[in-house]
Amino acid sequence: MTGTALNATRRAADWAALAADPQVDVLVVGGGVTGAGVALDAASRGLSVALVERHDLAFGTSRWSSKLVHGGLRYLASGQVGVAYESAAERDLLLRRLAPHLAHALPQVVPIFHDTPASAHAIVRTGVALGDVLRMAAGTPAHELPRSRRIPPAEAVRLVPALRRDGLRSAILSWDGQLTDDARLVVAIARTAAGQGVRVLTRCAAEDLTGGGATLRDTRTGDTLALRARAVVNATGVWAAQNAPDVRLRPSRGTHLVLPDTAFGGLRAALTVPVPTERNRYVLALPQVDGRVFVGLTDEQVDGPIPDVPEPTDAERAFLLATVNRALDRDVRPEQVLGAYAGLRPLLDSGTGRTADLSRRHAVIVGASGVITVVGGKLTTYRRMAQDTVDAVLRATALAAGPCRTHRLPLVGAAPRRRLEALPAPRRLVDRYGTEAAAVVALDAAEPVADGMSTTLAEFVFAVRYEGAMTAGDLLDRRTRIGLVPADRAAAEEAAERALKATV
């Protein structure tokens, strides 16, 4: 575990090492899932790598997803068969090899009412059947992701107790992948990269980027160093154009609401509700740990400056509630909403159409300055995006490296599912830390960070010692997701400060 630990001591050592010898094969700018994935891929091929992030790991879009590991169905609807298969194949890797502790199967229910148009029913049934084909093509066994089937009303209500009974004819049950948490996936990738020798520097801004390097500025101390690199990768997502003016993006905002599970009667499966008048859009109610449900998501074009932390609009909140309420016995009310969050998708600008219709295919672009930019894509396909990016680096430079290895390189904490299930640690911790759950328990700080919460002080301490957390925000908003509910964040803030002081 020492080799993969990220903390203040290692950060200082990495900065000092770069100051003494300011050159690397690859500089990766951006500490989200894409940047961390690129750093891991490059280092695992034998290249020297520095990964820099001006804020914290998973500070941007990577922590604002639906926490799903998608199989690519929506891409089939638009004819993107290759993208759909790629998504299903990467889902299989996450579920079975790369991160079984963080990824698991999620049942999803699409209710069919008497007033559901036959065409809509046919679209859903065809879609999930194609999803089964994708699953089989990717080699995912049925015991990992069962095949879809039609279920009677009684079974649908058992899985979604708040489902509207009036007019309920049947439902379609299908399966997809779900992450315990998206930000924890990013941290696991970054720590795995650190174990491969990557110098991981958060709170480090990269300025004056060129294809040959950048000026690094430690935002905590103000220190700077000029880092030379044989390749520079811009993996800054919706901020990519700031470092690569020749890249044109059309960001879109995806908003989610955070609700108590009691509003849905105790979800045992995700609820999928078609958006009226739309052919291939849905609102999902997704069960989470600790009695929460995420309801999302929207797809709204964003114009103007890109904020560090996007804010959901009142219209988006109303749209999500109105859509999900169409399938419920009793309306979820605005006052039941515990919190909300929004993320921005870094979509390539094709010049026309709605952002909802833009391709989610990723692109790797070599700019006029020599900076290599990777944009687009989905969280599920981060590994393939990274592979394609490092392949582009090798084509554009004289660097010599081996073939991609990340398809068989488990992330920190990963183990076969059978071994994970046998670990002598609480299930909740195994789902978050995998084989490292015992190390969290061994910290002997099992008291909750606030009344009524399952997160323990040990998790805060572990995050500071091993996961690179440096501020209360890192602990509350990214290493744990307590901050998604403002009232919970306020209640746990004192414990976060205590953990930081205790590990200085």
C-alpha positions as CSV (number, residue, x, y, z in Angstrom):
1,M,0.0,0.0,0.0
2,T,3.0,2.3,0.6
3,G,3.8,2.5,-3.1
4,T,0.4,3.7,-4.0
5,A,-0.1,6.1,-1.1
6,L,-0.8,9.7,-2.0
7,N,-0.3,12.2,0.8
8,A,1.4,15.5,1.6
9,T,4.8,13.8,2.2
10,R,4.8,12.1,-1.2
11,R,3.5,15.2,-2.9
12,A,6.5,17.2,-1.5
13,A,8.9,14.5,-2.5
14,D,7.5,14.4,-6.1
15,W,7.7,18.2,-6.4
16,A,11.3,18.1,-5.1
17,A,12.3,15.4,-7.6
18,L,10.9,17.3,-10.5
19,A,12.6,20.5,-9.3
20,A,15.9,18.6,-9.2
21,D,15.4,17.0,-12.6
22,P,12.6,18.9,-14.5
23,Q,11.9,16.6,-17.4
24,V,9.5,13.7,-18.1
25,D,8.4,11.7,-21.1
26,V,4.8,12.7,-20.7
27,L,3.1,15.6,-18.8
28,V,-0.6,15.0,-18.3
29,V,-2.7,18.0,-17.3
30,G,-6.0,17.2,-15.6
31,G,-6.8,14.9,-12.7
32,G,-10.1,13.6,-13.7
33,V,-10.9,10.1,-14.8
34,T,-9.4,10.7,-18.3
35,G,-6.2,12.3,-17.1
36,A,-5.6,9.7,-14.4
37,G,-6.3,7.0,-17.0
38,V,-3.8,8.5,-19.4
39,A,-1.1,8.8,-16.7
40,L,-1.6,5.1,-15.7
41,D,-1.5,3.9,-19.3
42,A,1.6,5.8,-20.1
43,A,3.5,4.8,-17.0
44,S,2.5,1.1,-17.3
45,R,4.1,1.1,-20.7
46,G,7.4,2.3,-19.1
47,L,7.2,6.0,-19.7
48,S,8.1,8.6,-17.0
49,V,4.9,10.7,-16.2
50,A,3.8,13.6,-14.2
51,L,0.1,14.2,-13.6
52,V,-0.9,17.7,-12.5
53,E,-4.3,19.0,-11.4
54,R,-4.9,22.6,-10.3
55,H,-7.6,21.5,-7.8
56,D,-8.1,18.0,-6.4
57,L,-8.5,14.6,-8.0
58,A,-12.0,14.2,-9.5
59,F,-12.7,17.9,-8.9
60,G,-14.5,18.4,-12.2
61,T,-17.0,16.4,-14.3
62,S,-15.7,13.0,-13.2
63,R,-17.5,13.4,-9.8
64,W,-20.8,14.6,-11.2
65,S,-21.9,11.5,-13.2
66,S,-24.9,9.2,-12.6
67,K,-22.4,6.6,-11.2
68,L,-23.4,4.2,-13.9
69,V,-21.1,1.9,-15.9
70,H,-23.1,2.0,-19.1
71,G,-23.4,-0.7,-21.7
72,G,-23.8,1.7,-24.6
73,L,-27.5,1.3,-25.5
74,R,-28.1,5.0,-26.3
75,Y,-25.3,4.8,-28.9
76,L,-27.1,2.0,-30.7
77,A,-30.1,4.2,-31.1
78,S,-28.1,6.7,-33.1
79,G,-26.3,4.0,-35.1
80,Q,-23.0,4.2,-33.3
81,V,-22.5,0.4,-33.1
82,G,-18.7,0.7,-32.5
83,V,-19.1,3.1,-29.6
84,A,-21.8,0.9,-28.1
85,Y,-19.6,-2.2,-28.2
86,E,-16.7,-0.3,-26.8
87,S,-18.8,0.8,-23.9
88,A,-20.0,-2.8,-23.2
89,A,-16.5,-4.2,-23.4
90,E,-15.1,-1.6,-21.0
91,R,-18.0,-2.2,-18.6
92,D,-17.1,-5.9,-18.6
93,L,-13.5,-5.0,-17.7
94,L,-14.6,-2.8,-14.8
95,L,-17.0,-5.3,-13.4
96,R,-14.8,-8.4,-13.7
97,R,-11.1,-7.4,-13.6
98,L,-10.2,-3.7,-13.1
99,A,-12.5,-2.7,-10.2
100,P,-15.0,-5.3,-9.0
101,H,-15.1,-3.7,-5.6
102,L,-16.3,-0.4,-7.1
103,A,-18.5,-1.8,-9.9
104,H,-21.5,-4.1,-9.5
105,A,-24.7,-5.1,-11.3
106,L,-27.7,-2.9,-11.0
107,P,-31.3,-4.0,-11.9
108,Q,-33.3,-1.5,-13.8
109,V,-37.1,-1.4,-14.2
110,V,-39.0,0.2,-17.1
111,P,-42.7,0.2,-16.2
112,I,-45.3,-0.4,-19.0
113,F,-48.7,1.2,-18.4
114,H,-51.9,0.7,-20.3
115,D,-51.5,4.1,-21.8
116,T,-47.9,3.5,-22.9
117,P,-47.8,3.8,-26.7
118,A,-47.1,0.5,-28.4
119,S,-44.2,2.2,-30.3
120,A,-42.6,3.3,-27.0
121,H,-42.9,-0.2,-25.6
122,A,-41.4,-1.7,-28.7
123,I,-38.4,0.7,-28.6
124,V,-37.7,-0.2,-25.0
125,R,-38.0,-3.9,-25.6
126,T,-35.8,-3.8,-28.7
127,G,-33.3,-1.6,-26.8
128,V,-32.9,-4.0,-23.9
129,A,-32.7,-7.0,-26.3
130,L,-29.9,-5.3,-28.1
131,G,-28.3,-4.6,-24.7
132,D,-28.3,-8.4,-24.1
133,V,-26.5,-8.9,-27.5
134,L,-23.9,-6.3,-26.5
135,R,-23.4,-8.0,-23.1
136,M,-22.8,-11.4,-24.8
137,A,-20.6,-9.8,-27.5
138,A,-18.4,-8.3,-24.7
139,G,-18.2,-11.7,-23.0
140,T,-20.0,-10.7,-19.8
141,P,-21.5,-13.8,-18.3
142,A,-25.1,-13.9,-17.3
143,H,-24.2,-14.5,-13.6
144,E,-22.6,-11.0,-13.7
145,L,-25.2,-9.3,-15.7
146,P,-28.4,-11.3,-16.2
147,R,-30.4,-11.1,-19.4
148,S,-33.4,-8.8,-19.6
149,R,-36.9,-10.1,-19.2
150,R,-40.5,-9.0,-18.9
151,I,-41.9,-9.1,-15.3
152,P,-45.5,-8.9,-14.0
153,P,-46.8,-5.9,-12.0
154,A,-46.3,-7.5,-8.6
155,E,-42.6,-8.1,-9.2
156,A,-42.2,-4.5,-10.5
157,V,-43.8,-3.1,-7.4
158,R,-41.6,-5.3,-5.2
159,L,-38.6,-3.8,-6.8
160,V,-40.0,-0.2,-6.9
161,P,-42.5,0.0,-4.1
162,A,-43.6,3.5,-5.0
163,L,-44.5,2.6,-8.5
164,R,-47.9,3.7,-9.8
165,R,-50.3,0.7,-9.7
166,D,-53.1,2.3,-11.6
167,G,-52.8,1.0,-15.2
168,L,-49.6,-0.9,-14.6
169,R,-49.6,-3.6,-17.2
170,S,-46.1,-5.1,-16.8
171,A,-42.4,-3.9,-16.7
172,I,-39.1,-4.7,-18.4
173,L,-36.3,-5.7,-16.1
174,S,-32.7,-5.2,-17.4
175,W,-29.3,-4.9,-15.9
176,D,-26.4,-2.5,-16.2
177,G,-23.3,-1.6,-14.2
178,Q,-23.2,0.8,-11.3
179,L,-20.3,2.4,-9.4
180,T,-20.1,2.7,-5.7
181,D,-18.8,6.2,-6.5
182,D,-17.2,7.9,-9.5
183,A,-14.8,10.0,-7.5
184,R,-13.4,6.9,-5.8
185,L,-12.8,5.4,-9.2
186,V,-10.6,8.4,-10.1
187,V,-8.7,8.1,-6.8
188,A,-8.1,4.4,-7.4
189,I,-6.8,5.0,-10.9
190,A,-4.5,7.8,-9.7
191,R,-3.1,5.7,-6.9
192,T,-2.6,2.8,-9.2
193,A,-0.7,5.2,-11.5
194,A,1.4,6.3,-8.5
195,G,2.3,2.7,-7.9
196,Q,3.6,2.7,-11.5
197,G,5.8,5.7,-10.7
198,V,3.6,8.6,-11.8
199,R,4.3,11.8,-9.9
200,V,0.9,13.0,-8.9
201,L,0.7,16.7,-8.1
202,T,-2.7,18.2,-7.0
203,R,-3.0,21.9,-6.3
204,C,-0.6,22.4,-9.1
205,A,-1.5,24.6,-12.1
206,A,0.1,24.0,-15.5
207,E,0.6,27.3,-17.3
208,D,2.0,28.3,-20.8
209,L,1.5,24.8,-22.2
210,T,3.3,23.8,-25.4
211,G,4.1,20.5,-26.9
212,G,7.4,20.6,-25.1
213,G,6.3,21.3,-21.5
214,A,4.8,23.8,-19.2
215,T,5.4,26.0,-16.2
216,L,4.1,24.3,-13.0
217,R,2.9,26.5,-10.2
218,D,2.2,25.1,-6.7
219,T,-1.0,26.9,-5.8
220,R,-0.3,26.3,-2.1
221,T,3.2,27.8,-1.9
222,G,3.5,29.8,-5.1
223,D,6.6,27.9,-6.1
224,T,7.1,27.4,-9.8
225,L,9.3,25.2,-12.0
226,A,9.7,24.8,-15.8
227,L,9.0,21.2,-16.7
228,R,10.2,19.8,-20.0
229,A,8.2,17.0,-21.5
230,R,8.5,15.0,-24.7
231,A,4.7,15.0,-24.9
232,V,2.0,17.1,-23.2
233,V,-1.5,15.7,-22.9
234,N,-4.4,18.1,-22.2
235,A,-7.1,16.1,-20.4
236,T,-8.9,19.0,-18.8
237,G,-12.4,18.2,-20.0
238,V,-14.7,21.2,-20.4
239,W,-11.7,23.5,-19.8
240,A,-9.7,21.9,-22.7
241,A,-10.1,24.9,-25.0
242,Q,-8.3,27.1,-22.5
243,N,-5.1,25.1,-23.2
244,A,-5.9,24.2,-26.8
245,P,-7.7,27.1,-28.6
246,D,-8.1,25.0,-31.8
247,V,-10.5,22.6,-30.0
248,R,-14.2,23.6,-30.2
249,L,-16.5,22.3,-27.5
250,R,-20.2,22.5,-26.8
251,P,-20.5,21.7,-23.1
252,S,-23.9,20.4,-21.8
253,R,-25.1,20.3,-18.3
254,G,-26.4,17.1,-16.7
255,T,-28.2,17.7,-13.4
256,H,-29.2,15.2,-10.7
257,L,-31.4,15.5,-7.6
258,V,-30.5,13.8,-4.3
259,L,-33.6,12.4,-2.5
260,P,-34.2,10.1,0.5
261,D,-34.9,6.5,-0.4
262,T,-38.1,6.7,1.7
263,A,-39.6,8.8,-1.0
264,F,-39.5,5.7,-3.2
265,G,-40.5,3.2,-0.6
266,G,-37.1,1.5,-0.6
267,L,-35.8,1.0,-4.1
268,R,-34.5,-2.5,-4.9
269,A,-33.8,-1.5,-8.5
270,A,-33.4,1.6,-10.5
271,L,-36.5,3.1,-12.0
272,T,-36.3,4.2,-15.7
273,V,-39.0,6.6,-16.9
274,P,-39.2,7.6,-20.6
275,V,-39.2,11.4,-21.2
276,P,-42.5,12.3,-23.1
277,T,-42.0,13.4,-26.7
278,E,-38.4,12.1,-26.7
279,R,-37.4,9.0,-28.6
280,N,-34.3,7.9,-26.6
281,R,-34.2,10.0,-23.3
282,Y,-35.0,8.8,-19.8
283,V,-35.0,10.0,-16.3
284,L,-33.6,7.5,-13.8
285,A,-34.1,7.1,-10.1
286,L,-30.9,5.4,-9.0
287,P,-30.6,3.7,-5.5
288,Q,-27.4,4.7,-3.6
289,V,-25.8,3.7,-0.4
290,D,-26.8,5.3,2.9
291,G,-30.5,5.6,2.0
292,R,-30.1,8.1,-0.9
293,V,-31.5,8.1,-4.4
294,F,-30.2,10.1,-7.3
295,V,-32.7,11.3,-9.9
296,G,-31.3,12.4,-13.2
297,L,-30.4,13.6,-15.6
298,T,-30.8,16.6,-17.9
299,D,-28.9,17.6,-21.1
300,E,-28.8,21.4,-21.4
301,Q,-26.4,23.4,-23.6
302,V,-24.1,25.7,-21.6
303,D,-23.0,29.0,-23.0
304,G,-20.5,31.5,-21.7
305,P,-17.7,31.0,-19.1
306,I,-17.2,27.5,-17.6
307,P,-17.7,27.5,-13.8
308,D,-15.6,25.4,-11.5
309,V,-18.7,24.0,-9.9
310,P,-21.8,24.1,-12.1
311,E,-25.2,24.8,-10.5
312,P,-28.5,23.1,-11.4
313,T,-31.3,25.4,-12.5
314,D,-34.8,25.6,-11.1
315,A,-36.2,24.5,-14.5
316,E,-34.0,21.3,-14.5
317,R,-35.1,20.5,-10.9
318,A,-38.8,20.8,-12.0
319,F,-38.3,18.8,-15.1
320,L,-36.7,15.9,-13.2
321,L,-39.4,15.8,-10.6
322,A,-42.2,16.1,-13.1
323,T,-40.8,13.2,-15.2
324,V,-40.1,10.8,-12.4
325,N,-43.5,11.5,-10.8
326,R,-45.3,10.2,-13.9
327,A,-44.4,6.7,-12.8
328,L,-45.1,7.0,-9.1
329,D,-48.2,6.5,-6.9
330,R,-47.4,9.6,-4.9
331,D,-45.5,12.7,-6.2
332,V,-42.1,13.4,-4.8
333,R,-42.3,17.0,-3.6
334,P,-39.6,19.8,-4.0
335,E,-39.3,20.0,-0.2
336,Q,-38.1,16.4,-0.1
337,V,-35.0,17.2,-2.2
338,L,-32.0,16.9,0.0
339,G,-29.5,18.3,-2.5
340,A,-28.6,18.6,-6.2
341,Y,-25.6,18.5,-8.4
342,A,-24.6,19.2,-12.0
343,G,-21.8,18.3,-14.3
344,L,-20.7,19.5,-17.7
345,R,-20.0,17.1,-20.5
346,P,-17.1,18.0,-22.8
347,L,-18.8,17.4,-26.1
348,L,-17.1,18.2,-29.4
349,D,-18.9,20.9,-31.3
350,S,-20.3,19.5,-34.6
351,G,-21.9,22.9,-35.4
352,T,-25.6,21.8,-35.4
353,G,-28.3,20.1,-33.4
354,R,-29.0,19.8,-29.7
355,T,-26.3,18.8,-27.3
356,A,-28.5,15.7,-26.5
357,D,-27.9,14.6,-30.0
358,L,-24.1,15.1,-30.2
359,S,-21.8,12.1,-30.3
360,R,-20.3,10.8,-27.1
361,R,-17.4,9.4,-29.0
362,H,-14.0,10.6,-27.7
363,A,-11.5,12.4,-29.9
364,V,-7.7,12.8,-29.6
365,I,-6.5,16.0,-31.3
366,V,-2.9,17.0,-32.0
367,G,-2.9,20.8,-31.9
368,A,-0.8,23.3,-33.7
369,S,1.3,23.9,-30.6
370,G,2.0,20.2,-30.3
371,V,-0.3,19.7,-27.3
372,I,-2.3,16.5,-27.5
373,T,-5.9,17.0,-26.3
374,V,-8.4,14.3,-25.5
375,V,-12.0,15.2,-25.1
376,G,-15.5,13.7,-25.3
377,G,-16.2,10.1,-24.3
378,K,-17.8,8.7,-21.2
379,L,-16.6,7.7,-17.7
380,T,-17.2,4.0,-18.6
381,T,-14.7,4.2,-21.5
382,Y,-12.0,6.2,-19.7
383,R,-9.5,3.3,-20.1
384,R,-10.0,3.0,-23.9
385,M,-9.7,6.8,-24.2
386,A,-6.4,6.7,-22.3
387,Q,-5.1,3.9,-24.5
388,D,-6.0,5.8,-27.7
389,T,-4.4,8.9,-26.3
390,V,-1.1,7.2,-25.4
391,D,-1.1,5.5,-28.8
392,A,-1.4,9.0,-30.4
393,V,1.5,10.3,-28.2
394,L,3.7,7.5,-29.5
395,R,2.8,8.3,-33.1
396,A,3.5,12.0,-32.6
397,T,6.8,11.6,-30.8
398,A,10.0,9.6,-30.9
399,L,9.1,7.9,-27.6
400,A,9.5,4.2,-27.4
401,A,7.1,2.2,-25.3
402,G,5.5,-1.2,-25.0
403,P,1.8,-2.1,-25.8
404,C,-1.1,-1.1,-23.6
405,R,-1.4,-3.1,-20.4
406,T,-4.3,-1.5,-18.6
407,H,-6.9,-4.0,-19.8
408,R,-5.2,-6.5,-17.4
409,L,-4.0,-4.2,-14.7
410,P,-6.4,-4.2,-11.7
411,L,-6.9,-1.0,-9.8
412,V,-5.9,-0.5,-6.1
413,G,-8.3,-2.5,-3.9
414,A,-9.4,-4.8,-6.7
415,A,-9.8,-8.6,-6.4
416,P,-12.1,-11.3,-7.8
417,R,-15.6,-10.9,-6.5
418,R,-15.6,-14.2,-4.6
419,R,-12.5,-13.0,-2.7
420,L,-14.1,-9.6,-2.0
421,E,-17.2,-11.3,-0.6
422,A,-15.1,-13.3,1.8
423,L,-13.2,-10.4,3.3
424,P,-13.6,-10.0,7.1
425,A,-14.7,-6.4,6.9
426,P,-18.1,-4.5,6.7
427,R,-19.7,-4.8,3.3
428,R,-20.0,-1.1,3.0
429,L,-16.2,-0.7,3.4
430,V,-15.4,-3.5,1.0
431,D,-17.5,-1.8,-1.7
432,R,-15.5,1.4,-1.2
433,Y,-12.0,0.1,-0.5
434,G,-11.9,-3.5,-1.7
435,T,-8.9,-5.4,-0.3
436,E,-7.9,-2.2,1.7
437,A,-11.0,-2.3,3.8
438,A,-9.2,-4.1,6.6
439,A,-6.6,-1.3,6.7
440,V,-9.4,1.2,7.2
441,V,-10.8,-0.9,10.1
442,A,-7.3,-1.2,11.6
443,L,-7.2,2.6,12.1
444,D,-9.5,2.0,15.1
445,A,-11.6,5.1,14.6
446,A,-15.0,3.6,13.9
447,E,-17.0,6.5,15.3
448,P,-19.3,8.1,12.8
449,V,-18.2,11.6,11.5
450,A,-21.7,12.9,12.6
451,D,-24.8,11.6,14.1
452,G,-26.8,9.4,11.8
453,M,-24.0,8.9,9.2
454,S,-22.3,5.7,8.3
455,T,-19.0,7.3,7.2
456,T,-16.4,6.9,10.0
457,L,-13.5,9.0,11.2
458,A,-11.2,6.2,10.0
459,E,-12.3,6.9,6.4
460,F,-11.3,10.5,6.8
461,V,-7.9,9.6,8.3
462,F,-7.3,6.9,5.6
463,A,-8.1,9.5,2.9
464,V,-5.5,11.9,4.2
465,R,-2.8,9.2,4.7
466,Y,-3.3,7.3,1.5
467,E,-5.7,9.0,-0.9
468,G,-4.2,12.5,-1.3
469,A,-6.9,14.4,0.6
470,M,-5.5,17.8,1.7
471,T,-8.6,19.9,2.7
472,A,-12.0,19.4,4.3
473,G,-13.5,19.8,0.8
474,D,-11.4,16.8,-0.4
475,L,-12.8,14.7,2.4
476,L,-16.4,15.8,2.3
477,D,-16.9,16.3,-1.4
478,R,-14.7,13.8,-3.2
479,R,-13.2,11.0,-0.9
480,T,-16.7,10.7,0.5
481,R,-19.8,12.2,-1.0
482,I,-21.2,13.6,2.2
483,G,-21.2,17.1,0.6
484,L,-24.0,16.2,-1.8
485,V,-26.4,17.0,1.0
486,P,-25.5,20.4,2.4
487,A,-27.0,19.7,5.8
488,D,-24.8,16.6,6.1
489,R,-21.8,18.5,5.0
490,A,-22.2,21.1,7.7
491,A,-22.6,18.4,10.3
492,A,-19.4,16.5,9.3
493,E,-17.1,19.5,8.7
494,E,-15.8,19.5,12.3
495,A,-14.8,15.8,12.0
496,A,-13.0,16.5,8.7
497,E,-11.0,19.3,10.2
498,R,-10.1,17.0,13.2
499,A,-8.9,14.3,10.8
500,L,-6.7,16.7,8.9
501,K,-5.0,18.0,12.1
502,A,-4.6,14.5,13.5
503,T,-2.6,13.4,10.4
504,V,-0.4,16.4,9.9
